[in-house]
Amino acid sequence: MSQSWQSYRSAPSPGTRLVKEEELPNSTLSLTLENEKGRFPLLLIKLDSTLVAYVNACPHQYLPLDQRGKRILSQDGEILRCTNHEASFSTRTGEGVGGHGLGCALDAVPVSVEEDGWVVIGNPE
């Protein structure tokens, strides 16, 4: 997994707690993490037992995927669509699969679930 998410000025530190796994909807959750460096837009996606996260910024214009509405996940859960200009991305890999998303990719953010049920930034140790 690329570490490009860490190049954002406001990137959170590994180990930052996000939400309890049991509180996640079986779809998407948009969060804005605030720290001393600024605000970091994060998109969590939970599909059955799969949990992935991306910087919530479309690489086409760096606007939030859900800026114009919360319905960004396809019915089958496999495609994320930018509400600004219909760029499409694979939910599982972040790779562009349609529209202005072709040739681009979302910046993946590693997340894991701790023993106490908290979803945190970073991979399990």
A tleap script that builds the chain and sets N, CA, C and O, in Angstrom:
source leaprc.protein.ff14SB
mol = sequence {
  NMET SER GLN SER TRP GLN SER TYR ARG SER
  ALA PRO SER PRO GLY THR ARG LEU VAL LYS
  GLU GLU GLU LEU PRO ASN SER THR LEU SER
  LEU THR LEU GLU ASN GLU LYS GLY ARG PHE
  PRO LEU LEU LEU ILE LYS LEU ASP SER THR
  LEU VAL ALA TYR VAL ASN ALA CYS PRO HIE
  GLN TYR LEU PRO LEU ASP GLN ARG GLY LYS
  ARG ILE LEU SER GLN ASP GLY GLU ILE LEU
  ARG CYS THR ASN HIE GLU ALA SER PHE SER
  THR ARG THR GLY GLU GLY VAL GLY GLY HIE
  GLY LEU GLY CYS ALA LEU ASP ALA VAL PRO
  VAL SER VAL GLU GLU ASP GLY TRP VAL VAL
  ILE GLY ASN PRO CGLU
}
set mol.1.N position { 0.852 -1.191 0.000 }
set mol.1.CA position { 0.000 0.000 0.000 }
set mol.1.C position { 0.887 1.239 0.000 }
set mol.1.O position { 1.839 1.338 0.774 }
set mol.2.N position { 0.567 2.159 -0.859 }
set mol.2.CA position { 1.291 3.419 -0.942 }
set mol.2.C position { 1.095 4.222 0.348 }
set mol.2.O position { 0.054 4.132 0.998 }
set mol.3.N position { 2.080 4.979 0.691 }
set mol.3.CA position { 1.986 5.834 1.880 }
set mol.3.C position { 1.730 7.289 1.493 }
set mol.3.O position { 2.032 8.196 2.268 }
set mol.4.N position { 1.175 7.521 0.296 }
set mol.4.CA position { 0.967 8.888 -0.188 }
set mol.4.C position { 0.036 9.691 0.714 }
set mol.4.O position { 0.118 10.919 0.728 }
set mol.5.N position { -0.839 9.044 1.462 }
set mol.5.CA position { -1.729 9.759 2.374 }
set mol.5.C position { -0.934 10.552 3.411 }
set mol.5.O position { -1.408 11.572 3.911 }
set mol.6.N position { 0.269 10.087 3.733 }
set mol.6.CA position { 1.089 10.777 4.727 }
set mol.6.C position { 1.685 12.076 4.203 }
set mol.6.O position { 2.216 12.866 4.983 }
set mol.7.N position { 1.605 12.311 2.887 }
set mol.7.CA position { 2.132 13.558 2.330 }
set mol.7.C position { 1.180 14.739 2.546 }
set mol.7.O position { 1.568 15.890 2.343 }
set mol.8.N position { -0.052 14.464 2.954 }
set mol.8.CA position { -0.986 15.552 3.257 }
set mol.8.C position { -0.520 16.249 4.539 }
set mol.8.O position { -0.188 15.596 5.528 }
set mol.9.N position { -0.502 17.555 4.506 }
set mol.9.CA position { -0.033 18.340 5.652 }
set mol.9.C position { -0.747 17.968 6.943 }
set mol.9.O position { -0.130 17.948 8.008 }
set mol.10.N position { -2.028 17.675 6.861 }
set mol.10.CA position { -2.834 17.411 8.050 }
set mol.10.C position { -3.019 15.916 8.344 }
set mol.10.O position { -3.913 15.539 9.103 }
set mol.11.N position { -2.178 15.068 7.746 }
set mol.11.CA position { -2.312 13.622 7.945 }
set mol.11.C position { -2.229 13.268 9.436 }
set mol.11.O position { -1.345 13.752 10.142 }
set mol.12.N position { -3.145 12.432 9.905 }
set mol.12.CA position { -3.119 12.026 11.308 }
set mol.12.C position { -1.979 11.045 11.574 }
set mol.12.O position { -1.451 10.421 10.654 }
set mol.13.N position { -1.618 10.924 12.822 }
set mol.13.CA position { -0.557 10.008 13.231 }
set mol.13.C position { -1.076 8.571 13.249 }
set mol.13.O position { -2.249 8.341 13.544 }
set mol.14.N position { -0.217 7.610 12.937 }
set mol.14.CA position { -0.619 6.213 13.116 }
set mol.14.C position { -1.061 5.997 14.567 }
set mol.14.O position { -0.475 6.547 15.500 }
set mol.15.N position { -2.085 5.199 14.730 }
set mol.15.CA position { -2.630 4.952 16.065 }
set mol.15.C position { -3.793 5.854 16.426 }
set mol.15.O position { -4.440 5.651 17.454 }
set mol.16.N position { -4.071 6.863 15.583 }
set mol.16.CA position { -5.207 7.755 15.844 }
set mol.16.C position { -6.493 6.943 15.839 }
set mol.16.O position { -6.784 6.227 14.881 }
set mol.17.N position { -7.268 7.063 16.929 }
set mol.17.CA position { -8.545 6.362 17.026 }
set mol.17.C position { -9.604 7.099 16.223 }
set mol.17.O position { -9.678 8.328 16.238 }
set mol.18.N position { -10.432 6.310 15.512 }
set mol.18.CA position { -11.439 6.894 14.632 }
set mol.18.C position { -12.856 6.689 15.146 }
set mol.18.O position { -13.586 7.657 15.359 }
set mol.19.N position { -13.246 5.447 15.344 }
set mol.19.CA position { -14.614 5.114 15.726 }
set mol.19.C position { -14.607 3.655 16.186 }
set mol.19.O position { -13.725 2.886 15.804 }
set mol.20.N position { -15.572 3.284 16.991 }
set mol.20.CA position { -15.723 1.882 17.366 }
set mol.20.C position { -16.256 1.114 16.154 }
set mol.20.O position { -17.165 1.589 15.473 }
set mol.21.N position { -15.709 -0.044 15.886 }
set mol.21.CA position { -16.132 -0.822 14.721 }
set mol.21.C position { -17.636 -1.102 14.750 }
set mol.21.O position { -18.288 -1.083 13.706 }
set mol.22.N position { -18.179 -1.357 15.911 }
set mol.22.CA position { -19.611 -1.667 16.027 }
set mol.22.C position { -20.500 -0.482 15.634 }
set mol.22.O position { -21.681 -0.673 15.344 }
set mol.23.N position { -19.956 0.728 15.621 }
set mol.23.CA position { -20.718 1.924 15.261 }
set mol.23.C position { -20.684 2.224 13.757 }
set mol.23.O position { -21.389 3.114 13.282 }
set mol.24.N position { -19.867 1.483 13.018 }
set mol.24.CA position { -19.757 1.720 11.576 }
set mol.24.C position { -20.976 1.181 10.843 }
set mol.24.O position { -21.399 0.051 11.086 }
set mol.25.N position { -21.542 1.980 9.951 }
set mol.25.CA position { -22.618 1.446 9.101 }
set mol.25.C position { -22.015 0.484 8.082 }
set mol.25.O position { -20.819 0.557 7.800 }
set mol.26.N position { -22.818 -0.408 7.530 }
set mol.26.CA position { -22.335 -1.304 6.488 }
set mol.26.C position { -22.401 -0.562 5.154 }
set mol.26.O position { -23.139 -0.955 4.251 }
set mol.27.N position { -21.633 0.500 5.043 }
set mol.27.CA position { -21.535 1.318 3.834 }
set mol.27.C position { -20.361 2.277 4.028 }
set mol.27.O position { -19.239 1.829 4.265 }
set mol.28.N position { -20.595 3.577 3.933 }
set mol.28.CA position { -19.514 4.551 4.055 }
set mol.28.C position { -19.723 5.463 5.258 }
set mol.28.O position { -20.849 5.694 5.699 }
set mol.29.N position { -18.621 5.968 5.769 }
set mol.29.CA position { -18.649 6.960 6.838 }
set mol.29.C position { -17.589 8.003 6.516 }
set mol.29.O position { -16.405 7.686 6.401 }
set mol.30.N position { -18.025 9.249 6.373 }
set mol.30.CA position { -17.124 10.356 6.087 }
set mol.30.C position { -16.768 11.041 7.407 }
set mol.30.O position { -17.649 11.434 8.171 }
set mol.31.N position { -15.472 11.178 7.662 }
set mol.31.CA position { -14.986 11.817 8.886 }
set mol.31.C position { -14.045 12.959 8.529 }
set mol.31.O position { -13.367 12.921 7.502 }
set mol.32.N position { -14.012 13.962 9.375 }
set mol.32.CA position { -12.998 15.009 9.268 }
set mol.32.C position { -12.209 14.979 10.570 }
set mol.32.O position { -12.735 15.300 11.635 }
set mol.33.N position { -10.950 14.591 10.471 }
set mol.33.CA position { -10.091 14.503 11.641 }
set mol.33.C position { -9.375 15.827 11.816 }
set mol.33.O position { -8.772 16.350 10.878 }
set mol.34.N position { -9.445 16.362 13.019 }
set mol.34.CA position { -8.778 17.631 13.290 }
set mol.34.C position { -7.605 17.401 14.225 }
set mol.34.O position { -7.715 16.675 15.213 }
set mol.35.N position { -6.488 18.022 13.906 }
set mol.35.CA position { -5.315 17.973 14.770 }
set mol.35.C position { -4.583 19.301 14.655 }
set mol.35.O position { -5.060 20.220 13.990 }
set mol.36.N position { -3.446 19.403 15.292 }
set mol.36.CA position { -2.715 20.670 15.304 }
set mol.36.C position { -2.240 21.089 13.915 }
set mol.36.O position { -1.895 22.252 13.703 }
set mol.37.N position { -2.222 20.150 12.970 }
set mol.37.CA position { -1.774 20.446 11.609 }
set mol.37.C position { -2.917 20.836 10.676 }
set mol.37.O position { -2.665 21.274 9.553 }
set mol.38.N position { -4.170 20.687 11.115 }
set mol.38.CA position { -5.304 21.040 10.276 }
set mol.38.C position { -6.371 19.964 10.253 }
set mol.38.O position { -6.494 19.162 11.178 }
set mol.39.N position { -7.139 19.967 9.172 }
set mol.39.CA position { -8.270 19.044 9.013 }
set mol.39.C position { -7.938 18.016 7.927 }
set mol.39.O position { -7.429 18.368 6.863 }
set mol.40.N position { -8.229 16.757 8.204 }
set mol.40.CA position { -7.932 15.664 7.287 }
set mol.40.C position { -9.219 14.935 6.942 }
set mol.40.O position { -9.866 14.385 7.833 }
set mol.41.N position { -9.615 14.917 5.653 }
set mol.41.CA position { -10.849 14.252 5.248 }
set mol.41.C position { -10.620 12.756 5.034 }
set mol.41.O position { -9.748 12.362 4.260 }
set mol.42.N position { -11.396 11.935 5.714 }
set mol.42.CA position { -11.227 10.485 5.637 }
set mol.42.C position { -12.552 9.830 5.298 }
set mol.42.O position { -13.609 10.246 5.773 }
set mol.43.N position { -12.481 8.809 4.477 }
set mol.43.CA position { -13.664 8.046 4.100 }
set mol.43.C position { -13.428 6.593 4.487 }
set mol.43.O position { -12.511 5.949 3.979 }
set mol.44.N position { -14.260 6.081 5.392 }
set mol.44.CA position { -14.208 4.675 5.797 }
set mol.44.C position { -15.294 3.919 5.044 }
set mol.44.O position { -16.416 4.406 4.907 }
set mol.45.N position { -14.964 2.746 4.566 }
set mol.45.CA position { -15.937 1.908 3.867 }
set mol.45.C position { -15.926 0.537 4.512 }
set mol.45.O position { -14.887 -0.119 4.595 }
set mol.46.N position { -17.103 0.110 4.971 }
set mol.46.CA position { -17.245 -1.226 5.553 }
set mol.46.C position { -18.224 -2.009 4.688 }
set mol.46.O position { -19.377 -1.617 4.508 }
set mol.47.N position { -17.737 -3.115 4.163 }
set mol.47.CA position { -18.556 -4.021 3.359 }
set mol.47.C position { -18.379 -5.418 3.937 }
set mol.47.O position { -17.333 -6.044 3.765 }
set mol.48.N position { -19.400 -5.896 4.615 }
set mol.48.CA position { -19.324 -7.193 5.285 }
set mol.48.C position { -18.127 -7.191 6.229 }
set mol.48.O position { -18.111 -6.416 7.184 }
set mol.49.N position { -17.131 -8.030 5.993 }
set mol.49.CA position { -15.975 -8.074 6.892 }
set mol.49.C position { -14.798 -7.246 6.383 }
set mol.49.O position { -13.730 -7.252 6.995 }
set mol.50.N position { -14.980 -6.539 5.279 }
set mol.50.CA position { -13.909 -5.734 4.684 }
set mol.50.C position { -13.992 -4.299 5.173 }
set mol.50.O position { -15.060 -3.687 5.141 }
set mol.51.N position { -12.871 -3.764 5.622 }
set mol.51.CA position { -12.788 -2.377 6.070 }
set mol.51.C position { -11.638 -1.712 5.331 }
set mol.51.O position { -10.490 -2.138 5.451 }
set mol.52.N position { -11.946 -0.661 4.561 }
set mol.52.CA position { -10.928 0.105 3.854 }
set mol.52.C position { -11.143 1.584 4.125 }
set mol.52.O position { -12.230 2.003 4.523 }
set mol.53.N position { -10.097 2.371 3.906 }
set mol.53.CA position { -10.191 3.817 4.107 }
set mol.53.C position { -9.388 4.526 3.027 }
set mol.53.O position { -8.363 4.036 2.554 }
set mol.54.N position { -9.895 5.703 2.655 }
set mol.54.CA position { -9.235 6.542 1.664 }
set mol.54.C position { -9.295 7.987 2.124 }
set mol.54.O position { -10.178 8.377 2.888 }
set mol.55.N position { -8.332 8.783 1.642 }
set mol.55.CA position { -8.449 10.224 1.804 }
set mol.55.C position { -9.688 10.615 1.021 }
set mol.55.O position { -9.833 10.231 -0.139 }
set mol.56.N position { -10.580 11.370 1.638 }
set mol.56.CA position { -11.829 11.759 0.967 }
set mol.56.C position { -11.559 12.966 0.073 }
set mol.56.O position { -12.013 14.079 0.339 }
set mol.57.N position { -10.805 12.709 -0.997 }
set mol.57.CA position { -10.452 13.745 -1.966 }
set mol.57.C position { -10.307 13.089 -3.334 }
set mol.57.O position { -9.413 12.270 -3.546 }
set mol.58.N position { -11.180 13.448 -4.248 }
set mol.58.CA position { -11.110 12.912 -5.598 }
set mol.58.C position { -9.829 13.428 -6.256 }
set mol.58.O position { -9.590 14.636 -6.255 }
set mol.59.N position { -9.006 12.552 -6.812 }
set mol.59.CA position { -7.751 13.016 -7.413 }
set mol.59.C position { -7.936 13.873 -8.661 }
set mol.59.O position { -6.977 14.475 -9.143 }
set mol.60.N position { -9.142 13.934 -9.183 }
set mol.60.CA position { -9.407 14.754 -10.362 }
set mol.60.C position { -9.355 16.241 -10.014 }
set mol.60.O position { -8.735 17.024 -10.732 }
set mol.61.N position { -10.007 16.635 -8.910 }
set mol.61.CA position { -10.001 18.048 -8.493 }
set mol.61.C position { -9.797 18.232 -6.997 }
set mol.61.O position { -9.887 19.354 -6.500 }
set mol.62.N position { -9.528 17.166 -6.279 }
set mol.62.CA position { -9.294 17.165 -4.829 }
set mol.62.C position { -10.470 17.710 -4.027 }
set mol.62.O position { -10.287 18.299 -2.961 }
set mol.63.N position { -11.680 17.507 -4.548 }
set mol.63.CA position { -12.898 17.826 -3.813 }
set mol.63.C position { -13.359 16.555 -3.113 }
set mol.63.O position { -13.074 15.459 -3.596 }
set mol.64.N position { -14.070 16.668 -1.980 }
set mol.64.CA position { -14.576 15.469 -1.309 }
set mol.64.C position { -15.500 14.676 -2.234 }
set mol.64.O position { -16.319 15.250 -2.952 }
set mol.65.N position { -15.356 13.364 -2.205 }
set mol.65.CA position { -16.214 12.512 -3.027 }
set mol.65.C position { -17.682 12.761 -2.727 }
set mol.65.O position { -18.514 12.708 -3.633 }
set mol.66.N position { -18.012 13.029 -1.481 }
set mol.66.CA position { -19.403 13.197 -1.051 }
set mol.66.C position { -19.808 14.665 -0.875 }
set mol.66.O position { -20.726 14.966 -0.112 }
set mol.67.N position { -19.137 15.567 -1.567 }
set mol.67.CA position { -19.419 16.991 -1.408 }
set mol.67.C position { -20.859 17.343 -1.771 }
set mol.67.O position { -21.459 18.202 -1.125 }
set mol.68.N position { -21.420 16.704 -2.782 }
set mol.68.CA position { -22.776 17.039 -3.247 }
set mol.68.C position { -23.831 16.020 -2.821 }
set mol.68.O position { -24.956 16.055 -3.320 }
set mol.69.N position { -23.492 15.132 -1.925 }
set mol.69.CA position { -24.459 14.142 -1.461 }
set mol.69.C position { -23.770 12.927 -0.879 }
set mol.69.O position { -22.629 12.625 -1.226 }
set mol.70.N position { -24.451 12.245 -0.011 }
set mol.70.CA position { -23.872 11.105 0.707 }
set mol.70.C position { -23.931 9.792 -0.068 }
set mol.70.O position { -23.276 8.828 0.328 }
set mol.71.N position { -24.685 9.724 -1.146 }
set mol.71.CA position { -24.830 8.476 -1.907 }
set mol.71.C position { -23.673 8.331 -2.896 }
set mol.71.O position { -23.780 8.711 -4.061 }
set mol.72.N position { -22.578 7.779 -2.410 }
set mol.72.CA position { -21.395 7.613 -3.256 }
set mol.72.C position { -21.063 6.154 -3.523 }
set mol.72.O position { -20.207 5.857 -4.356 }
set mol.73.N position { -21.724 5.246 -2.834 }
set mol.73.CA position { -21.446 3.826 -2.965 }
set mol.73.C position { -22.480 3.180 -3.879 }
set mol.73.O position { -23.682 3.385 -3.711 }
set mol.74.N position { -22.006 2.396 -4.850 }
set mol.74.CA position { -22.932 1.702 -5.745 }
set mol.74.C position { -23.760 0.691 -4.956 }
set mol.74.O position { -23.396 0.310 -3.844 }
set mol.75.N position { -24.849 0.272 -5.530 }
set mol.75.CA position { -25.751 -0.648 -4.845 }
set mol.75.C position { -25.057 -1.948 -4.456 }
set mol.75.O position { -25.343 -2.508 -3.398 }
set mol.76.N position { -24.149 -2.432 -5.298 }
set mol.76.CA position { -23.446 -3.675 -4.975 }
set mol.76.C position { -22.223 -3.440 -4.088 }
set mol.76.O position { -21.562 -4.397 -3.683 }
set mol.77.N position { -21.916 -2.183 -3.785 }
set mol.77.CA position { -20.808 -1.852 -2.899 }
set mol.77.C position { -19.436 -1.893 -3.529 }
set mol.77.O position { -18.439 -1.729 -2.827 }
set mol.78.N position { -19.350 -2.105 -4.822 }
set mol.78.CA position { -18.055 -2.265 -5.474 }
set mol.78.C position { -17.476 -0.979 -6.058 }
set mol.78.O position { -16.286 -0.935 -6.368 }
set mol.79.N position { -18.289 0.071 -6.216 }
set mol.79.CA position { -17.835 1.305 -6.869 }
set mol.79.C position { -18.146 2.516 -5.989 }
set mol.79.O position { -19.243 2.642 -5.443 }
set mol.80.N position { -17.159 3.400 -5.864 }
set mol.80.CA position { -17.348 4.711 -5.234 }
set mol.80.C position { -17.445 5.732 -6.361 }
set mol.80.O position { -16.653 5.694 -7.303 }
set mol.81.N position { -18.409 6.645 -6.270 }
set mol.81.CA position { -18.569 7.669 -7.309 }
set mol.81.C position { -18.440 9.053 -6.692 }
set mol.81.O position { -19.044 9.355 -5.663 }
set mol.82.N position { -17.654 9.872 -7.335 }
set mol.82.CA position { -17.523 11.256 -6.916 }
set mol.82.C position { -18.803 11.999 -7.299 }
set mol.82.O position { -19.241 11.925 -8.447 }
set mol.83.N position { -19.396 12.701 -6.362 }
set mol.83.CA position { -20.639 13.422 -6.620 }
set mol.83.C position { -20.409 14.704 -7.406 }
set mol.83.O position { -21.375 15.312 -7.868 }
set mol.84.N position { -19.182 15.129 -7.570 }
set mol.84.CA position { -18.889 16.363 -8.295 }
set mol.84.C position { -18.837 16.163 -9.802 }
set mol.84.O position { -19.311 17.018 -10.550 }
set mol.85.N position { -18.268 15.044 -10.266 }
set mol.85.CA position { -18.120 14.869 -11.714 }
set mol.85.C position { -18.127 13.417 -12.145 }
set mol.85.O position { -17.587 13.081 -13.199 }
set mol.86.N position { -18.735 12.546 -11.340 }
set mol.86.CA position { -18.963 11.148 -11.726 }
set mol.86.C position { -17.709 10.314 -11.952 }
set mol.86.O position { -17.781 9.291 -12.634 }
set mol.87.N position { -16.571 10.707 -11.410 }
set mol.87.CA position { -15.407 9.825 -11.460 }
set mol.87.C position { -15.743 8.588 -10.633 }
set mol.87.O position { -16.374 8.697 -9.581 }
set mol.88.N position { -15.320 7.405 -11.105 }
set mol.88.CA position { -15.642 6.157 -10.420 }
set mol.88.C position { -14.363 5.432 -10.015 }
set mol.88.O position { -13.369 5.438 -10.740 }
set mol.89.N position { -14.413 4.806 -8.835 }
set mol.89.CA position { -13.254 4.128 -8.270 }
set mol.89.C position { -13.670 2.793 -7.669 }
set mol.89.O position { -14.776 2.651 -7.148 }
set mol.90.N position { -12.780 1.825 -7.745 }
set mol.90.CA position { -13.029 0.542 -7.110 }
set mol.90.C position { -13.030 0.731 -5.595 }
set mol.90.O position { -12.104 1.323 -5.039 }
set mol.91.N position { -14.057 0.234 -4.937 }
set mol.91.CA position { -14.136 0.346 -3.480 }
set mol.91.C position { -12.979 -0.380 -2.811 }
set mol.91.O position { -12.421 0.109 -1.829 }
set mol.92.N position { -12.622 -1.527 -3.331 }
set mol.92.CA position { -11.626 -2.375 -2.674 }
set mol.92.C position { -10.179 -1.963 -2.935 }
set mol.92.O position { -9.307 -2.221 -2.105 }
set mol.93.N position { -9.909 -1.318 -4.093 }
set mol.93.CA position { -8.520 -0.967 -4.421 }
set mol.93.C position { -8.278 0.534 -4.541 }
set mol.93.O position { -7.135 0.980 -4.446 }
set mol.94.N position { -9.331 1.316 -4.749 }
set mol.94.CA position { -9.184 2.753 -4.949 }
set mol.94.C position { -8.815 3.142 -6.372 }
set mol.94.O position { -8.739 4.332 -6.679 }
set mol.95.N position { -8.585 2.175 -7.242 }
set mol.95.CA position { -8.209 2.451 -8.632 }
set mol.95.C position { -9.377 3.038 -9.405 }
set mol.95.O position { -10.522 2.626 -9.220 }
set mol.96.N position { -9.085 4.008 -10.277 }
set mol.96.CA position { -10.107 4.606 -11.122 }
set mol.96.C position { -10.626 3.602 -12.124 }
set mol.96.O position { -9.849 2.908 -12.781 }
set mol.97.N position { -11.960 3.522 -12.246 }
set mol.97.CA position { -12.562 2.546 -13.156 }
set mol.97.C position { -13.512 3.188 -14.161 }
set mol.97.O position { -14.039 2.496 -15.032 }
set mol.98.N position { -13.743 4.511 -14.057 }
set mol.98.CA position { -14.645 5.138 -15.005 }
set mol.98.C position { -14.600 6.646 -14.941 }
set mol.98.O position { -14.200 7.229 -13.933 }
set mol.99.N position { -15.018 7.276 -16.034 }
set mol.99.CA position { -15.083 8.735 -16.088 }
set mol.99.C position { -13.730 9.375 -15.835 }
set mol.99.O position { -12.698 8.879 -16.285 }
set mol.100.N position { -13.752 10.487 -15.104 }
set mol.100.CA position { -12.510 11.202 -14.790 }
set mol.100.C position { -11.622 10.431 -13.821 }
set mol.100.O position { -10.504 10.860 -13.535 }
set mol.101.N position { -12.101 9.306 -13.316 }
set mol.101.CA position { -11.292 8.474 -12.427 }
set mol.101.C position { -10.273 7.619 -13.167 }
set mol.101.O position { -9.296 7.159 -12.577 }
set mol.102.N position { -10.501 7.405 -14.462 }
set mol.102.CA position { -9.559 6.574 -15.219 }
set mol.102.C position { -8.157 7.157 -15.164 }
set mol.102.O position { -7.959 8.351 -15.393 }
set mol.103.N position { -7.195 6.313 -14.862 }
set mol.103.CA position { -5.810 6.753 -14.776 }
set mol.103.C position { -5.449 7.357 -13.434 }
set mol.103.O position { -4.304 7.757 -13.225 }
set mol.104.N position { -6.400 7.428 -12.527 }
set mol.104.CA position { -6.170 7.994 -11.191 }
set mol.104.C position { -6.427 6.919 -10.142 }
set mol.104.O position { -6.893 5.824 -10.457 }
set mol.105.N position { -6.121 7.241 -8.916 }
set mol.105.CA position { -6.436 6.343 -7.806 }
set mol.105.C position { -6.646 7.184 -6.548 }
set mol.105.O position { -6.029 8.234 -6.371 }
set mol.106.N position { -7.515 6.703 -5.696 }
set mol.106.CA position { -7.702 7.332 -4.387 }
set mol.106.C position { -6.501 6.999 -3.519 }
set mol.106.O position { -5.886 5.946 -3.688 }
set mol.107.N position { -6.162 7.889 -2.589 }
set mol.107.CA position { -5.061 7.636 -1.664 }
set mol.107.C position { -5.570 6.782 -0.513 }
set mol.107.O position { -6.346 7.244 0.324 }
set mol.108.N position { -5.119 5.524 -0.482 }
set mol.108.CA position { -5.532 4.596 0.567 }
set mol.108.C position { -4.876 4.966 1.894 }
set mol.108.O position { -3.730 5.411 1.938 }
set mol.109.N position { -5.627 4.772 2.967 }
set mol.109.CA position { -5.137 5.003 4.322 }
set mol.109.C position { -5.252 3.676 5.067 }
set mol.109.O position { -6.345 3.115 5.140 }
set mol.110.N position { -4.152 3.159 5.624 }
set mol.110.CA position { -4.251 1.885 6.330 }
set mol.110.C position { -5.044 2.049 7.627 }
set mol.110.O position { -4.818 2.986 8.392 }
set mol.111.N position { -5.961 1.138 7.857 }
set mol.111.CA position { -6.728 1.123 9.106 }
set mol.111.C position { -6.766 -0.306 9.625 }
set mol.111.O position { -6.662 -1.265 8.860 }
set mol.112.N position { -6.915 -0.428 10.922 }
set mol.112.CA position { -7.042 -1.739 11.546 }
set mol.112.C position { -7.968 -1.597 12.743 }
set mol.112.O position { -8.296 -0.491 13.173 }
set mol.113.N position { -8.379 -2.737 13.265 }
set mol.113.CA position { -9.258 -2.758 14.430 }
set mol.113.C position { -8.461 -3.317 15.603 }
set mol.113.O position { -7.915 -4.418 15.535 }
set mol.114.N position { -8.404 -2.538 16.679 }
set mol.114.CA position { -7.706 -2.979 17.881 }
set mol.114.C position { -8.552 -3.999 18.633 }
set mol.114.O position { -9.738 -4.161 18.347 }
set mol.115.N position { -7.940 -4.683 19.593 }
set mol.115.CA position { -8.644 -5.693 20.380 }
set mol.115.C position { -9.865 -5.133 21.099 }
set mol.115.O position { -10.841 -5.852 21.309 }
set mol.116.N position { -9.823 -3.860 21.478 }
set mol.116.CA position { -10.957 -3.258 22.193 }
set mol.116.C position { -12.045 -2.736 21.253 }
set mol.116.O position { -13.008 -2.113 21.700 }
set mol.117.N position { -11.886 -2.994 19.933 }
set mol.117.CA position { -12.921 -2.638 18.976 }
set mol.117.C position { -12.766 -1.288 18.303 }
set mol.117.O position { -13.581 -0.940 17.448 }
set mol.118.N position { -11.739 -0.507 18.660 }
set mol.118.CA position { -11.521 0.792 18.017 }
set mol.118.C position { -10.872 0.612 16.649 }
set mol.118.O position { -9.930 -0.165 16.495 }
set mol.119.N position { -11.385 1.336 15.661 }
set mol.119.CA position { -10.751 1.418 14.349 }
set mol.119.C position { -9.702 2.517 14.477 }
set mol.119.O position { -9.998 3.623 14.930 }
set mol.120.N position { -8.467 2.199 14.070 }
set mol.120.CA position { -7.364 3.150 14.195 }
set mol.120.C position { -6.625 3.278 12.873 }
set mol.120.O position { -6.690 2.395 12.018 }
set mol.121.N position { -5.925 4.390 12.721 }
set mol.121.CA position { -5.044 4.600 11.578 }
set mol.121.C position { -3.831 3.699 11.764 }
set mol.121.O position { -3.233 3.664 12.840 }
set mol.122.N position { -3.473 2.971 10.713 }
set mol.122.CA position { -2.291 2.133 10.747 }
set mol.122.C position { -2.611 0.660 10.682 }
set mol.122.O position { -3.756 0.241 10.854 }
set mol.123.N position { -1.586 -0.110 10.433 }
set mol.123.CA position { -1.726 -1.562 10.345 }
set mol.123.C position { -1.546 -2.192 11.717 }
set mol.123.O position { -0.877 -1.622 12.579 }
set mol.124.N position { -2.141 -3.368 11.929 }
set mol.124.CA position { -1.961 -4.035 13.227 }
set mol.124.C position { -0.499 -4.402 13.434 }
set mol.124.O position { 0.239 -4.670 12.485 }
set mol.125.N position { -0.110 -4.405 14.675 }
set mol.125.CA position { 1.297 -4.730 14.989 }
set mol.125.C position { 1.457 -6.193 15.300 }
set mol.125.O position { 2.566 -6.645 15.585 }
savepdb mol mol.pdb
quit
